[in-house]
Amino acid sequence: MRSVRLFFLVVASACLCPFLRAQDPPPHLDDPIIEQRITKLLGQMTLEEKIAQTVHYANSSTGPGSPHTDYREQTAQGHVGSFENITGAAETNALQRLAVEKSRLHIPLVFALDVIHGYRTIFPVPLAMASTWDPELVEGASRVAAREAASEGIRWTFSPMVDIARDARWGRIVEGAGEDPYLGSAMAAAYVRGYQGTRLDDPQSILACAKHFVGYGAAEAGREYNSVDISERALRQIYLPPFHAAVEAGAGSVMSAFNSLNGVPAVANPFTLTHILREEWKFPGIVISDYGSVAETIAHGIAIDGKTAARKSILAGLDVDLEGNIYSRHLAELVRSGIVPEAAVDQAARRMLRVKFALGLFDHPYTSEPSTPAKPKLDPAHVEFARTIAERSFVLLKNGEAGGNALLPLATDVHTIALIGPLADSASDMLGPWRARGDAADVVTLRTALASHMQQAGGQVIYAKGTEILTAEDSGFAEAVAAARQSDVVLMALGEDSLWMSAEAASRAHLGLPGNQQQLLEAVAATGKPLVLIVFSGRPLTLNWAAAHVPAILQAWFPGVQAGPALVRTLFGDVNPSGKLTVSMPRDVGQEPLYYDELNTGRPSDGIDLTRPPHDKIEKYHSRYVDEPNAPLFPFGYGLSYTKFTYAPLQLSTSQLSASGLNQSSQQPLHVSTTVRNAGSRAGDEVVELYVRLRGTSVALPMRQLEGFRRLTLAPGESKRVEFTIGRDELCFWNIDMQNMVETASATVWVGPSSAEGQSADFTITQ
């Protein structure tokens, strides 16, 4: 597994985030003074009080008719360790007082919430934030979220989701950083640093939780909660690195996944929860189940009842049962009967107490309450920062036909704009899924922002919704077409419903525009007016027709509270788009799972396209489709700009490295450099990407693999030299003997604007 320290060396942000402090070492949970306090406390606790620290309730389960209507009484008796979905200082303090002032040992609670991409200030969804390729921005957004959440009593977030996701059918692809383990690791560490800050006992810090451990993003057929079957090599090479990065950054908790991994449910998997997480990585924090998943081991088939589910989960290394109601019912009996050693419960309780001490909850259990209870207002600085991140997350997929004039940015003398589509004025959808305490009333939509801009410019906007997101009703088509005909340029805002079609339990078997939006697009395009398609989605969609017929396409994801202003500034050129894809965009759902760092085959396609005859019969016998090119519509790392960047040939500091020297840390690394020039007339940001391929190794390796990136800001005509370091961490892999090391190989390195382009050079790795 690659070392997680390297991406800090190769990532340089063009934005100095105002919400970050100078980097200190990550906060540690293994404080010897805290351990002494825990040991003393454990010695005073009854078995039931220890088990209470493994019990986590959700607010949704405490209402009338629920199994926990007596949750306040249970809190006062010290029978609950943590809660989620209870927010607001008044609410959290009320429960905390019961725990601290009424329970026998006065052990505080910790309150959790899914703070995924903001708390009150809602930033772009995580897949969008990853598209900035800027970990510093992600860290800053997480710091803002931590401050806002902590001010309302939340000290634990179930974020970041660091699952590698390579199948766009899977709805939770929206919650992560995409398909690549290197970029995913950089983003994982950034979230952790932002949430936890430099000290966990800082009242503005919250505990991070890396989820879902592990392999959840590889669900078969992209279907939610489905089983996963992957080799240990793929597990270690692809799916584990972001979790390791989060742990190395100091993450205080990890959430197990819903899925089974190679036949063993993740919630009761000793290989991942104990062997890897505890023994190999020395993780000292909490492992919590996902919602109800301890009980779900019965449905999986490895447990026949609740007692078996509790036994297998606690012995596998699961500390906290999130709303499974299994530990609270069965652990005491299992311990007293000798089936589960009390030491296992002690260890789980110790880990929860360790986190509570580290958060400072024993010394400062309460949150300051506002003098006038009200929903907190948005901080203008946070809102401005949300707009900046949204602007950097947009990916320009197309801008004019090949060799033709670019449509974007829009000309300043455009007088009439037709704004068409069901996402143009949908404030709620701009927030995306998992919006915590975000409020649609705070959102500035594209329609609102565009109308304001055009009014100030002396122009006008003709708005027509055209259709709903998911419908076959076309009664609005005529109005939309009429609006287009009256305009100078058309903006179409199409895409997905952010709640129903994205995130958990939102897998899709079809990846085109939902409902009849494709038909609306074609009807409006038939007017011949200049057309910009703005796509709002939580996953890559199939946009083949649009790519062939629409002059300009902007992937906007779900941009958050400042969606409209960010889009207007981008469309009119106040901001130059610089986002790059972190997921490959398919031509067809049949290509899924689709990812750039695939292995070659014995019969590679080598660019053969059977969809374009004539072709020789022998060309059929290659690894490809007969009805679709292998390549994605838009590749990983791709994104256009309003300017043009050129790359000079690569320069290598050496043409030869020693495998043994790298493995023994006695070999100096290779330095690869190039000069990137802004050859256009507009300032812009470029994400420079480094890829490596190794051949002649004991196992087959990807044809390209990301090993570094750097964001540059260049004025028109400006050039900058960019240098990357290639050493052991960039060249090691899990070999045929399952050792993580460098081997002799023939190597190629690319530096360029995407996974499909770039300048290249070769070097060798000798013994």
N, C-alpha and C positions, 0 to 999 in steps of 0.2 A: 504494500500500500504506500502511496506517495506520502511524503511528509506534508503536513498542512501548513508549514511555515512559509512555503515558497510563494504563494500567491500574494503575500504582502509585499514581496520584493518586485513583483512584475505588474502590479496594479497601481496605476497613478491616476488619480481623479482630477478632472479639471475644475471641480467644485470643492471649495473648502466649506464643509458643512458647519453651520454655526452652532449646532447642537452637540458637537463632539468635543471631548477633551483630549489632550495628548495621551497617547497609548501607554497604559501601564500593564503589567502582567495581569492575566485574568484572575478574578477572585477565586480563592481556594476553599474547598469544603473540609479539608483535612487539618483543621486547626487543632493542635494538641490540647489547648485550654478548653475548647468546645467539647472535645472527646471526653475530657475528664468530667465535665458537667453532665454530659449524656450518660456516662457510666453511673454516676451517682443517682441520676433521676431514674434510670432503668431499674436500679436496685430497690427503688421505692414503689415501683409500678406492679399492679396485679396483672395477671395474664390478660384479663379483659381490657385493661387500660392500654396494654401494649397493642392488642389487636385493634383497638380504636384508632391507632395511628395509621393502620392499613385500610381504613374505611373512608371512602370519599363519596359524598352525596351530591347530586345535582339538584338545583332549585326546582327544575321541572318535575322532580319526583317527590316533592314535599307538599303538594297541594292536596285538596280533597280527593279521597279515593285512592291516594298513592300509598306505597308501603311505608312512608316516613312522615305521616301526619304529626308524629310526636317528635320531630327532629329537634325542636327547641329543648324538650325535656332530655333527649339523648345528648344534646350538646352540654347541658348543665351537669349531666352525670358523667361526662368525659367519655362518651361512647362513639364520638365522631372525630376524625382528625382533620378533615378538610372539606370544603364545599366549592361548587362552581355555580356560575350564573346568578350569583347574588352580588349586586353592584350598588354603589353609592355608599359614602362614608357612614351615613346614619344606619343603613341596613347592616353593613358589615360590623360596625361597632356594637350594634345591639346583640348580635350573635356572639361576637368576641367577648362581650362582658359576661355572658352566660358561661362561656368556657373558662375565662380567666378568674372570675369572681365566685362562680358557683361550683365548679368541678373540684374534686378532692386535691389534685396536684397542680391545678391552675395552668394547665398546658394550653397555649394559644392555638387557635385555628389558623389555617392559611386559606385564602380565598383565590380561586382560579377562574379564568375566563379564556375563551378562544379569541385572543387579541392577535389577529392574523396579519392585517395590513392597516393597523390604526385602531385607536379606541374611540375618541370623539372625532378627531381629524382623520378622515379616511383617505388613505393614499391609494395609488393604483394597486391592483391585485398583485400578488407575488410574482406571477409569471411575467407581468408587465415590468415590475421593478427589476427583475433579472435581465430584462431586455435593455436596460441602461448599461449593462456590463460595468457597473460602478458600485462596488461594495461599500464605499464610503457613504453614498446616498442611502443605501439600504440600512446601514448602521444608524445613520441619522434619523431615518423614519422610525426605526425601532426604538431609538432613544426617546423620541417624541411620544410614541405610543406608551412606553413604560412610564413616563412622567404623568401622562394623562390618566392612565389606568391606576397607578399607585395613589394618585390623589383621591381616588374613590374606593380605596381599600383593596384593590386587586394587586396581589403580590406574586402571582404565578400565571404565566400564559402558556397555553398549549400550542406553542409556535417556537421555532420554525418547522414547517413541513419540509423535510430534506430528501424525500423520496425521489429517486431518479425516475422520470416518467418518459417513456418512449412510444406510447400509444395514445394518440389524440382522442380515441374513443373514451378514454377514462376521464371522468368528470373532474377528478381532483388534480389533474395536471395543472389547473389554474393556481393551485396553492403552493407550487414549488418553483424551482429554477430551471426546469426543463430536462433535457436528455443527457447532459454531459457531467461526469463526476468531478472534473477539475473546476469548472465554473460553479457547479453545485456546492463544492466544498468552500469556495471563496464566499459564496452567499450565505452558507450555513454559519460560518464563523462570524460574518458581519452581523447577522441577526442576533446571535448570542451576545456579542460585545455591546450591541445597542441596548438590548433588554437589561442585561445585568450590570452594565457600567463597569466601573473600576472597583466597586464594593457592593456586595449584596446587601449589606446592612444600611446602605444609603436609602433613605425613605423614598427616593425617586427611582429605585431599581426594582425590577421584578425578575422572578426566576424563569429562565428559558426552558423549553422542553423540546428536544429534537424528536420528531416523529416521522413516520410510523415504522418502528424497528421490527422487521426489515423486509424489503422486497415488495411492499404494498403496491408500488407503482408498476410492477410487472404482472399485475393481475391478468390471468388468461383472458384473451379476447377483449381486453380493456373493460371488463365487466366488474362493477363495484363489488368488493368483498370476495372476489373470486380467488381460487387457489393459485399458488405460485410454485413453479418448479424450475429452479435454476441451479447450475453447478456451483460448487464452492469457489471455483476460480472466478466465475462471473460475479458471484456475491462479493468477493473481496476486491476485485478489480473495478467493479462498476457501482455496486449498490451500497457498499459499506463506507467508502471514503468520505461522503458528506457527513455521516454520523460521527466518524472519527474526528473530522475537523471540528464539529460542534463540541465534542468531548474535550478536545485539546484546547478549545477556546474557553472552556470552563463551564459548559452547560450543566446546570444543577439537576436536570431531570431528563428522562427519556421515556417516550410512550411506546409501548409495544403495538404491533399492527393487528388488524382484524384477521388477516389472511393466514392460511396455513403455508408453511414454507417447506417444500419437499416432504409434505405429508404431516408435518407437525405444526399445530397452531402456534403462531408467534407468541401468544400470551403465555404459553407453557412450553417454550422451547429452551432447554438448558444449554444447547450449543451456542445460541446467539445471546441469551440473557446472562449466562454465567461464564461460559468458556471465553467468548469473545469480549463481551462488555466488561466483565469483572476481572477475569484472570489475565487476558491479554492487554486490555486498555486501562485496567486499574480504576475503573469508573467508581467514584464514591457516592454518587447521588441517588436519587429516587428513580425506580422504574415503575411506572403506572400503566395500568391497562387502558385500552380505549373503551368507550362507553359500552358496558355490559358484556365485554368480550370474554371475561372469565366464565360466565354462565354459558356463553356460546360454544365452549369446548364440548358441551353435550351434543349440540347440533353437528359439530365437526365430526363427532364419533369417537373421540379419545377419552371421553368421560361418560359414565352412565348415570351419574347423579351429581348433585352439588358438592358432596363430600369429595368425590374423586376430582372434580374440577378445582376445588380449593387446594387439595393436596398436590396435584400436578403443577399448579401455577406457582404456589409458594416455594416448592422445592426446586422449580426451574429458575427461580430468581426474581419473580414478580413481587414487588413490595406493596403496591397499593391497588385495591380493587375499585375501579371507577364504576359505580352504580351497577355492579353485578350482583350485589347483595349476597355474595357467596362467602367471603371471608367472615363477615359479621355473623353469619348463621352457623358456620361449620368449623372455623379454625379452633375455637376453644375445645370442642369435643375431640377433634383430631389430635390436639396436643395432649389432652388428658388421657386419651386412649393409647398414647405412645406411637401413633402412626406418623405424626409430624413432630420433630424435635422442637422444643421450645426455643432452642437457639436460632431456628429459622425465623420465628416470629420476632425474637429479640433483634436480629439483624435488620429485618424490615422496619421495625419501629425505630431503631437507631438511625437509619437513613432518613426517615421523615423528621425525626427530632434534629438531626444534623442540619437539615435545610432550614428548619424553623429558627434554630439558634443563629445560623449564618445570616438569615434575613433580619435578625435583630428583633424578632417578634416577642421573645421572652422579656426583653427590656423595654420595647416600645410596641405594644400590641395594637394600639389604636391609631386611627387616621384622623387628622384634623378635619372637623366638620365646618362647612361654610355657615356663616351667621344666618343666611337666608337660604333654605333648601330650594334648589332649582337645578335644572339641567345645566351643566357647565357650558359656558360659551366658548366658541372657537377662538384660539389665539391667532391673531392676524399673521404672526411670523410663521406659525405652523401651516396656515393656509397657503401662504406664499411658497413655502417649502414643498407642499403637496403639488402645487402647480409646476414647480421646477422639475420634480421627479416625473410627473406626467409628461411634460415636454420631452424629456430625455428617454422616455419609454416608447414613444411612437416609432414604428418601423415603417419607413417608406418602401413599399414593395415594388411600385412601378411609377414612372413619371415621364409620360410621353412614349411614343413609339420609337423603335430603334432608328437612330439617325434623324429623328424628328425633333420638334421643339417641345420643351418641358411645359407642362400645364401648371405645375406648382413651382414657386409660390404664386398665388393669384395676383394678377395685376392690380395695382392700386386704383386704376380707373374703371374697374368692374362696377357697373351701376346696379344691376339686378341679379340677385342670386336666388335660385330655387333650392330650398332645403326640403328634402323628401326622405321619409322613412320613419319607422316606428321607434328608433333609438334617438332621434334628433332632439326630443324633448322629454325623455324618460329619465327623470332625476333618480328614481330608485335604482334603475339598472346601472347607472354610472357608479354606484357604490360597490357593485360586485357582490359576491357571496361573502359570508363571514364578516359582517360590517360592524360587529361589536355594538357600541352605542352611537354609531353614526346615524345621521338624520337626513332623509332626502330633502328636507326643507333647507339644508345648508348647501345643497348642490347647485352649482351654476351650470345649466345645460348648454349644449351647443346652440340650440335655438336662441336662448336668452343672450348668450355672449355674442353671437353673430348679429342678432338684431341691434344690439347696442353699438357694435363696431360699425355696421353699415349706416346706422342713423348718424353717427358722428362724421362719417365719410360722405354723407349726402346721398347714399344709395338706399336700396330697399331689399328686404327678404320676403320672398313668397313661400310660405310654409304649407306643405301638404303631407299629412301622415302617410297616406298611400295605402297602408295595410297595417295589421297587427303583426306581432312577432311570429305567432304560430297560428295561422288561420288559412283557410282556403277562400275566404270571402274577398272578392276583388272590386267591391263597389267604390273603393277609393282610388282606383287606378286612373280613372278619367281625370279627376282633379289633379293628380300628380303629373300626368302627362301634360295637362294644360299649363300647369305651373312651369314645367320645364320649357315649354315652347315660348313662354313670355320672358325667359331669363337670358342672361349673358353666359352664365355657367351654372351647372347643377352640382350640388353636394348631396350625396345619398348616404344616409346613416342607417346601416343594416347590420344584422347580427343576431346574437342569442339573447334569451332571457337570462339574466344573471343569477337568478335563484333557482328556477326550475331546470335549467339546462346546463348548469355549471356547478362544480364542487361536489360534495359527497352525494352519493346515490343519484348521479346525473350522467351516467354513461350514455353514449349515443352510438347507434349502429350506422347512422348516416351523418356525414360531416359537411353537407352542403348548407347553404343558407336555409334556415327553417321556414316552414309554411310555404307561402307563395311569394316570398321576397325575391327569389330568383326571377320569377315571371315579372314582378314589378320592375326589377333592374333592367331586364331586357326591353320592356315596354318604354321605359324612360330613355334608355340608350338609343332606341330607334328614332328618337326625335333628332338625332345628330348633334345635339348641343354638347359642348365640352363638359365632361363628366368626371367628378372625383368620387370614388367609393371609399367611405370610411367604415371600417369593419370593427364592430364591438363584439368581443367574444372572450371566453376564458380558455380557449384552445385554438390551435390552427384549424382553419376550415379549408375545404376544397373550393378553390376559386378559379378553376380552369377557364370558365367562360369569361369571367371578368378580366383575367390576365390577358386574354386574347382580344377583348373588345372594348375594355374601359381604359381611357388614357392614363389615369392616375389612381393608385390604390394606397391607402394609408391604414395600417393595422393599428388600432387605437386601444385594443383590449377593453378592460373596464377601468377608466382612468381616475376614478375617485372624485372627491368633492370639488375639484377645480377642473373638471373635464372640459367645460366650454371654453373658458379663457385660454387654457393650454392649447386646445385645438385651433382656436382662432389665431393665436399668435404664431402657430406653426403653419397654418394654411396661408397666411399673408406674409410669411417670411421674417417676422420678428425673431423667430427661432428657427434654426436649421436642424431638421430631424437628424438624429444620430443613433437611434436605437438599432440593435441587431438582434436577429432571431436567436432564441435559445432552444428552439424546437424546429425540426424539419417540417415544412409545410407540404402535405401530400397532394398528389394529383387526384388520387382516388383512395377511398377508405380501404380498398383491397391491398394497398401497400403497407398498412399498419400491422405490427409496429414498425416504425420508420425512424432511422437515426443515421447520422453521418459516419460514425466511427465503426462501421461494420467490418467484418472479416472478409477477405477475398475468398473466392472459391477456386476449385481446380479448373472451372470453365467460366471465367469472368466474362461479363458482357462486353467489356472494352468498347463501350459506346455504340454497340450495335442496336439499332432501333427497328424491330420487326413491324412496327406500326406504319413504317414508311417504305413500301415496296418501290422498285423491285429489290429483292434480296436473294442471295444464294441460299439454297436449301440447307447447306451445312451450317449456316449461321443460326439455325433454329436451336442447335444443341449447345446452348449457353445458359448461364444462370440469369434468366430474365423473363419478363412477361411477353406474351405474344400480342397483347392488346394495350399495353401502356409502357412508356419508358420506365426504367428503374429509378431514375433520378427524381428527387422531389421537385415540386413546382418552384419552391424557393428553399435554398439550403440553409442549414445551421450556420449561424454567424453572419448571415446576409442582411443588408440594409443599405438603402441608397441615401444620398445627401443631395442638397441643392448645389453643392460644389463637386469638384472631382479631385481625387487623390491619386498620386502616382507613387510607386515603390521602386527604389533603385535595386540593382542586383545585390544579393546577400554577400556579406563578408564574414568568414569564419576565422576564429583565432587559431584554429588547428584543424587538420583533416583527420585526426586519429586520436582516439581515447582508449584507455585500458580498462577493461571490465573489472579486473582484480583491483586495480588502483581505485576505481570508483567505489567498489564494494568495501574497500578498506579505508576509504576517505583520505587516500594519499594522492589521488589524481586531481589535478586542477581541472575545473570544468571548462567546457567549451563556451565561447562567447560568440553569439551570432548577432549581426547588426545590419541595419538597412537605413536608408534615408527616405522619409515620407514627405512628399511635397503636396501642398494645396495648389493644384494647377488651375483652379477656378477663380471666379471673381467675387466670391462670398466667403466670409469666415465660417469655419465649421469644425466639428469634432469628428475624429476618426478613431474607431476601435481597431487597433493593430493586433492581429491574432497570430499566434505561433503554434504550428502543428508539427508532429514528428511521426515518422514511420520506421519500424525496425523489421528487417527481414533476415532470415537465416537463424532464427531463434528456435528454442526447443518446442514452443507452442506458437500457433498462428496468432498474430496481433493485428489490430485495426489498420486499415489502409491510411488513415490519418487519425491523430489523437491530439486534442488540445493540451498544450503544456505551458501556456502563458498568454497574457493579453495586457494591453496597455492603452489607455484612452489619452488621445492627444487633442489639443486645441491649436488650430493653425489659422493664421490670417491669410488672406489671398497672397499667393506667391511665396509664402513662408515654407521653409523646410526644417525638419527636425530629425536628428539621428536617434534611432531607437535601438537599444541593445537588450538582448535576453541572455540569460545564463542557462546552459543545459548541463546538468550534472546527474548525480545518482538519482535524485528524486524524479527527474523527468524521464529517466531511461530504465528504471527498475520495473519489474512486473512479476506476477506469480507464475513461475515456470513449471515445467513438467513434473518437478518434484515438490510442487507447492511451496517453494521458497521465494521470497520476495527479494529479487536481486537483479543485477545487471548481467547480461550475457554478451558474448561476442555477437556482432551483427553488422550488417550493412544498413546504414541509416540515411534517411532523407529528412530534411527540415524545410518547412515552408513558412514564410511570413507574408501575410496578406490580409485582405478585407473580409474573407469568409472561408469556410471549410472547402470551398470548391475553387478557390483562386489563390494566387500568391506567387512570389518569387521563391525558387527552391535552390538547395545546394545539398551535396552528399558528403558524408563522412563515414568512417569505419570505427567499429569498436573491436579492438583486438583483445586477446587473452591478457 
